[in-house]
Amino acid sequence: MTTAQSIMRSHVQCIGIRDSMAAAAQRMRQLDVGALPICDGEGHPVGIVTDRDIVVKVLGAGANPKTTMAGELAQGADQLYTVDVGADVDDVLATMEQHQIRRLPVVDEGVLAGIITEADLARHLSQNTLGEFVEAVCAPHLPVTEKA
């Protein structure tokens, strides 16, 4: 059985709920990532902030990234879905497909242990399974083009 732990990135870093969006952007730049989990003081994930969130929800809304805290974005977010380190990869895929999410925090007894992204799935799944995943997660968001 392939588990979440066997495909996750275990070297994931998070930001705290009291960290600013400016600090989040700097951390993303340093780590060369486009998203960071937001964790409470005990390491429990409470949200995820993406580079797009910073641009659209902070800068686009006219807010100051130095005074907008990660916890503010976590509170306004939809429910955060996580998966246990021992979860089967089929359960991982089902969760990501059902909720149309591209990043899934992995927890061990509620504490952040890693993250699974589309890139991680691409490295571990067959092309057919990966194609089905992409279609399930992305298809409703793709623009519709009319045939001539």
C-alpha positions in Angstrom: 0.0 0.0 0.0 1.3 3.4 -1.0 0.7 5.9 1.8 0.7 9.7 2.1 3.9 9.6 4.0 5.7 7.8 1.1 4.8 10.5 -1.5 4.7 13.7 0.7 7.4 16.3 0.9 8.5 16.1 4.5 10.7 19.2 4.4 7.7 21.5 4.4 7.9 24.8 6.3 4.9 26.7 7.6 4.2 30.3 8.7 2.6 31.2 11.9 -0.8 32.8 12.2 0.8 36.0 13.4 3.3 36.2 10.5 2.6 39.0 8.0 1.9 38.4 4.3 5.1 40.3 3.6 7.0 37.7 5.6 5.1 34.9 3.9 6.1 36.3 0.5 9.7 36.5 1.5 9.7 32.9 2.8 8.1 31.7 -0.4 10.8 33.5 -2.4 13.6 32.0 -0.2 12.1 28.5 -0.5 11.1 28.8 -4.2 7.6 27.7 -3.4 4.1 29.1 -4.3 2.3 28.1 -1.1 2.9 27.7 2.6 0.8 26.0 5.3 -0.3 28.3 8.1 0.2 26.7 11.5 -0.9 27.6 15.0 1.7 27.7 17.8 1.6 24.0 18.3 2.2 23.0 14.7 -1.4 22.2 13.7 -2.2 23.4 10.2 -5.1 25.9 10.1 -4.8 27.1 6.5 -2.7 27.6 3.4 -1.5 30.8 1.9 -0.5 31.0 -1.8 1.3 33.6 -3.8 -2.0 34.2 -5.6 -3.7 34.8 -2.2 -1.1 37.5 -1.5 -1.7 39.2 -4.8 -5.5 38.9 -5.0 -6.7 39.0 -1.4 -4.1 41.3 0.0 -2.6 43.6 -2.7 -5.6 43.5 -5.0 -7.9 44.4 -2.1 -5.7 47.4 -1.2 -4.5 45.8 2.1 -1.0 46.3 3.5 1.0 43.0 3.3 3.1 44.2 6.3 0.1 44.4 8.5 -2.1 41.7 7.1 -1.5 38.5 9.2 -1.6 34.9 7.9 -4.3 34.1 10.5 -6.6 36.6 8.8 -6.4 34.7 5.6 -6.8 31.3 7.4 -10.0 32.5 9.1 -11.5 33.6 5.8 -10.6 30.4 4.0 -12.8 27.5 3.3 -12.3 24.4 5.5 -8.7 23.2 5.5 -8.5 19.5 4.5 -5.7 17.4 5.7 -4.8 13.7 5.5 -3.0 11.5 8.0 0.5 10.2 7.2 -0.8 6.6 7.1 -3.6 7.4 4.6 -3.7 5.3 1.4 -2.9 7.2 -1.8 -6.4 6.5 -3.1 -7.8 8.4 -0.1 -5.4 11.2 -0.8 -6.6 11.4 -4.4 -10.2 11.2 -3.4 -9.8 14.1 -0.9 -8.0 16.3 -3.4 -10.4 15.5 -6.2 -13.6 15.9 -4.2 -12.6 19.2 -2.8 -10.7 20.3 -5.9 -7.5 21.2 -4.1 -3.9 21.1 -5.4 -2.1 21.0 -2.1 -2.9 18.8 0.8 -1.2 19.1 4.2 -0.2 15.7 5.8 -0.5 15.4 9.6 0.8 13.1 12.2 -1.4 13.2 15.3 -2.7 16.6 14.1 0.8 18.2 13.7 2.1 19.1 10.2 4.4 16.4 8.9 4.5 17.2 5.2 2.5 18.3 2.2 1.4 16.6 -1.0 1.2 18.8 -4.2 0.4 18.1 -7.8 4.1 17.8 -8.5 4.4 15.0 -5.9 1.6 13.1 -7.4 3.2 13.5 -10.9 6.3 11.8 -9.6 4.5 8.9 -8.0 1.4 8.1 -10.1 0.8 6.6 -13.5 0.1 9.0 -16.4 -3.5 7.7 -16.6 -4.2 8.2 -12.9 -2.5 11.6 -13.0 -4.6 12.7 -16.0 -7.8 11.7 -14.2 -6.7 13.7 -11.2 -5.9 16.8 -13.2 -9.2 16.6 -15.0 -11.2 16.2 -11.7 -9.4 19.1 -10.0 -8.9 21.5 -12.9 -11.6 20.9 -15.5 -14.4 22.9 -14.0 -12.0 25.9 -13.9 -10.9 25.8 -17.5 -12.4 28.3 -19.9 -15.0 26.9 -22.3 -14.3 27.5 -25.9 -16.9 27.3 -28.6 -16.3 25.2 -31.7 -16.7 26.9 -35.0 
